[in-house]
Each structure stands twice: as structure tokens, then as C-alpha cells.
Amino acid sequence: MINDYQDFIGRVKKLTRINLQLYKEAQMKRRLTSLYEKKGYRNFGEYFQYISSDSNGLNEFLDRMTINVSEFYRNGKRWDVLDQKILPRLIQKNDRLKVWSAACSTGEEPYTLAMVLAKHMPLSKVSILATDLDEEVLARAKMGVYHERSLNELPVDMKRKFFEKNGDYYKVNSEIMKAVTFKKHNLLADSFENNFDLIVCRNVLIYFTEDAKDMLYVKFSNALKTDGIFFVGSTEQIFSATQYNLETEDTFFYRKR
Ligand SMILES: C[S@@+](CC[C@H](N)C(=O)[O-])C[C@H]1O[C@@H](n2cnc3c(N)ncnc32)[C@H](O)[C@@H]1O
């Protein structure tokens, strides 16, 4: 019989390879406690019995521990900077770009990347890897179909150019879809590819402990080419970037030294 959060963490790691120790504790505990209480369980021990013997329960747990909210062109001003300042510079030095959208959720971010990149170069010269821990969001991402509200931030010309509209739903066109490869990947457990020109990792680092972030900054920095760019979320400024061989290029953009 297990009865507390630390035991639960150990068991979950064995079952799924997900290390909850590296996620901020108070936040995660609150989310999971409200989930198991709603289902009538009294403690983490009972809840673990359930998720380890019921695949729907396990999926629901995975769904709750990861927060999947995303949208196209999220925090638009930053995408404008990518478009107008960062990409022109990257392209000057490289005629092909290797890009990674890490923790891509349901695909809005990597597809936005493809749309912005398409303004600058043929997509045949771009490879975009898009990864997430959660297989369900990846399956949705691969479908490329979104409700109108996910596109609210996207400039109208891009909306017109890159989607086919069907009622309230919008489907990403095939040229954009072809540019993105989706893959399951756990940032906290799997190895990283390298030689990226641009890595986008937004709105996931906030859930991790300081130790986990520190480890990830090292790995992201190593995964970038010299002069490659690391683009983070709008609450995720890196305070001691130089420690990771990164220099501030613009707000929320870092260049590998
Ligand atoms: C809030 S979404 C961010 C989506 C997108 N990057 C954006 O900014 O709109 C966070 C995503 O991080 C993923 N995630 C959480 N922990 C992860 C991990 N250890 N490895 C990879 N992805 C993870 C979740 O599954 C979720 O899809």
C-alpha cells in the first residue's frame, strides 16, 4: 500500500518513464489531487492502483499532468520578431534550416513555424521536427484540423493562404503539413538530436523545477549549431543565459555562442 506523493512519483516513473520529481510539486499535486478526488479515490496510493490497472485511467492521468493549451501565432509580437529579425539573419548564413518545436502539443506551434518560414524560403529546404510527450496530442496534431478560435491570433493573410475552411473548422494545407514531422519525445528522459538552427520550446519549462530547467538549458544549448537560436515562451526568460553559452538576441530569443 502506498500512500503519499513521493511513493506515487516512484511508481509512476517505473510505469511510464515520466519523472514527476522534475515538475513543480505544489502545482502538480494540486492538479492530480483534484482529479483523483473527483473520481472517488482518497489518496495517491488508491489512485496509483487505478491508473496502473486501467488504460483509460492512465490516459486521463497523462492528459491531466500535461497542459496542452496552444494556439497559432501565440504571443504574436514574438512571432513578428522571428519573422522580421531572426529568420532573415539565420537565412543569410544557411540555405537549409533544421528546426525543432519541442513540446509542440496539438501542432499549432510547428505549423505556425512552417507558415512563417514559408515566407522566407521554399519549404523543401526546411525540416521541422515537432515533439511531445503525449501521444494523444500528437495524433490530433497530425490531423491538422482546428477550431476557428485557435486561429484568432494568426494574421488574416496567413489564415487565408494556409488553411482550407470547412464550417467552423480549418484544415492546414498539405504543403504546410508535409514540412512537419511529429514524434513522441520526453524532454526529461530522451536524448536530443543536434545541429539545429532553431529550437522553439515555449510554455512547458514553466512546469519544471529549477534543476530540471538547468539540465534542459544545457541540453538545448548543446543541440544548437553555433549561432543557432533558442526561442522560449513569454514568461520563460533565462536569467543566466551566458552560463549555457547562450546570448540574448532579442527578448525571449537566445543565440548559441
Ligand atoms: C502548454 S503546452 C505548450 C504548447 C506549445 N509549445 C505552445 O507554447 O503553445 C505544454 C506541452 O508540453 C508537453 N510536455 C509536458 N511535459 C513534457 C515532457 N517531459 N516532454 C515533452 N513534452 C512535455 C505537454 O504534453 C503539452 O503538450
The ligand as an SDF file (V2000), in Angstrom:
LIG
                    3D

 27 29  0  0  0  0  0  0  0  0999 V2000
    1.1160   24.3100  -22.7140 C   0  0  0  0  0  0  0  0  0  0  0  0
    1.6490   23.1540  -23.9280 S   0  0  0  0  0  0  0  0  0  0  0  0
    2.7100   24.1780  -24.9260 C   0  0  0  0  0  0  0  0  0  0  0  0
    2.4090   24.0390  -26.4070 C   0  0  0  0  0  0  0  0  0  0  0  0
    3.1890   24.9900  -27.3130 C   0  0  0  0  0  0  0  0  0  0  0  0
    4.6150   24.8480  -27.1290 N   0  0  0  0  0  0  0  0  0  0  0  0
    2.7680   26.4230  -27.0870 C   0  0  0  0  0  0  0  0  0  0  0  0
    3.5430   27.1840  -26.4910 O   0  0  0  0  0  0  0  0  0  0  0  0
    1.6660   26.8060  -27.4830 O   0  0  0  0  0  0  0  0  0  0  0  0
    2.7930   22.1350  -22.9980 C   0  0  0  0  0  0  0  0  0  0  0  0
    3.1070   20.8100  -23.6670 C   0  0  0  0  0  0  0  0  0  0  0  0
    4.2430   20.2490  -23.0090 O   0  0  0  0  0  0  0  0  0  0  0  0
    4.1200   18.8460  -23.0630 C   0  0  0  0  0  0  0  0  0  0  0  0
    5.0200   18.2450  -22.0780 N   0  0  0  0  0  0  0  0  0  0  0  0
    4.9210   18.2170  -20.7190 C   0  0  0  0  0  0  0  0  0  0  0  0
    5.9470   17.5540  -20.1830 N   0  0  0  0  0  0  0  0  0  0  0  0
    6.7460   17.1540  -21.2180 C   0  0  0  0  0  0  0  0  0  0  0  0
    7.9560   16.4250  -21.3080 C   0  0  0  0  0  0  0  0  0  0  0  0
    8.5690   15.9660  -20.2140 N   0  0  0  0  0  0  0  0  0  0  0  0
    8.4780   16.1860  -22.5270 N   0  0  0  0  0  0  0  0  0  0  0  0
    7.8590   16.6530  -23.6570 C   0  0  0  0  0  0  0  0  0  0  0  0
    6.7100   17.3470  -23.6340 N   0  0  0  0  0  0  0  0  0  0  0  0
    6.1570   17.5880  -22.4300 C   0  0  0  0  0  0  0  0  0  0  0  0
    2.6450   18.6130  -22.8000 C   0  0  0  0  0  0  0  0  0  0  0  0
    2.2270   17.3310  -23.2550 O   0  0  0  0  0  0  0  0  0  0  0  0
    1.9990   19.7770  -23.5550 C   0  0  0  0  0  0  0  0  0  0  0  0
    1.5780   19.3730  -24.8450 O   0  0  0  0  0  0  0  0  0  0  0  0
  1  2  1  0
  2  3  1  0
  2 10  1  0
  3  4  1  0
  4  5  1  0
  5  6  1  0
  5  7  1  0
  7  8  2  0
  7  9  1  0
 10 11  1  0
 11 12  1  0
 11 26  1  0
 12 13  1  0
 13 14  1  0
 13 24  1  0
 14 15  1  0
 14 23  1  0
 15 16  2  0
 16 17  1  0
 17 18  1  0
 17 23  2  0
 18 19  1  0
 18 20  2  0
 20 21  1  0
 21 22  2  0
 22 23  1  0
 24 25  1  0
 24 26  1  0
 26 27  1  0
M  CHG  2   2   1   9  -1
M  END
$$$$
